[in-house]
């Protein structure tokens, strides 16, 4: 009885939190096609200004990969009104912080300033959009920066190219075949005119979403937006054709070597639907059930009980057009792959056959509600969610509705997704092993 009372109390507490988490926003379009999202929250004197461009690694072409991520660096080089090397100095000297990041599907730039410098953030992002400088000195400088990033994060890092191995073997023809950082050979071979053409094609207002969140006065913010962005010329809307790989109909095994590791890793990877689909969210829950923390079924079985693995995880990764579900395991000592594979396959078979317990299901619901609350706990987080939901999901209000999708997922849905997507004939097995000296 006491346990029942506590669960009811916890549900009521979460309900109050989630009701308080309703994010109010306003959105509209400028005549040049720029989509604007405004969120007013005067509880703290800060404002985040972000611009998300609908261009990522998948919008590149084979032979010229890495462009989208390269621009994440290149467009801090300056503008006619911001001298080279001054961008970060201007931000920090005015009490702000800034950053940018790129995925396979979009590129996002943002600044967070004290609210009395909101106008500065709007002006700087308009400068980047209107006339970012793309010249030879900037290209040469940022090439070296990106090369060093790739060396540090991937080439010299244990298991640093593991995700690259998954993408290149799971997506053989589609634009998800390469990692976001791309190929250094491609960047070296590219001419200045190609970088300039990329900027002209994708960095246009009608391929961008501007989000301003925090301690704003909406009417004043709208005036500044019109002043700084309204006259930026509309570009030709970029077109995109996704190349769909044929379904995987037969299990495939490949070997990839890594000179930076001593222990192998084994990956069992499956193609899954885009993150815009409900099934993608069902698979998110399934991955959390299988390996979300030390109490999850795979961790308890392979790491705690059998001591066959040093590490194990099941990962659901959603892209705009497709997705990945990948099991990853590092064996304990000489444990062969087949021993790990048998346990993973047995747990898959269980969720394909039986419903997960009510207790595990409720734990998942609590976990996802907690994640939802945390993701919208800061102005920067809210700004990023608003932009992402508009650009990639096609519905800005998912910031409020997405938790209801997860709440509506049933135990039967989890079983059905496992049956549909996690079958042996649908996967690629990657033996990620040490390179022999």
Protein Blocks (a to p, Z undefined) as FASTA:
>chain_A
ZZmmmmmmmmmmmmmmmmmmpccddddddfkopacdddddfkbccddddddddddfklpc
ehiahklmmmmmmmmnopfklcghklmmmmmmnopacdddddfkbccddddddfklmmmm
mmmmmmmmmmpccdfklmmmmmmmmmmmmmmmmmmpghklmmmmmmmmmmmmbmklpcfk
lpfklmmmpcfklmmmmmmmmmcfklcccddedjddfklmmmmmmmmmmmpccddddddd
dddddddfbdcddddddfkbfbdcdddddddddfkbmklmmmmmmmmmmmgojkbmklmm
mmmmnopafbdcddddddfkbccdddddddehjbcfklmmmmmmmmmmmmmmpccdfklm
mmmmmmmmmmmmmmmmcfklmmmmmmmmmmmnopaklmmmmmmmmmmpcfklmmmmmmmm
mcfklcccdddddddZZ
